[in-house]
Amino acid sequence: MNEIIKIKISEIDDFKNHPYKVELGDELNDLVESIKLNGLLVPIVVRRKENDRYELLSGHRREKTI
C-alpha cells in the first residue's frame, strides 16, 4: 500500500545495494538551496523493515540534504 507518512530520519537505513554513489559538491549544494527555497517537492521512498525501521529506496540525494 502506498501512503505518505512522516517518519524520523534516524529510522531510515541506506539501501545497501544502491547502485549509485551520492556525490557531494555543487549539484548537491544546488539541491540544498532548492529545497530551502521550494521545500521538498518529491518525497523520498522507503520500505518498512523489521523492528520499525525503514530502508531508503529512492531519494538518496534528497535524504543527504536533510
Secondary structure, 3 states (H helix, E strand, C coil): CCCCCCCCHHHEECCCCCCCCCCCCHHHHHHHHHHHHHCCCCCCEEEECCCCCEEEEECHHHHHHC
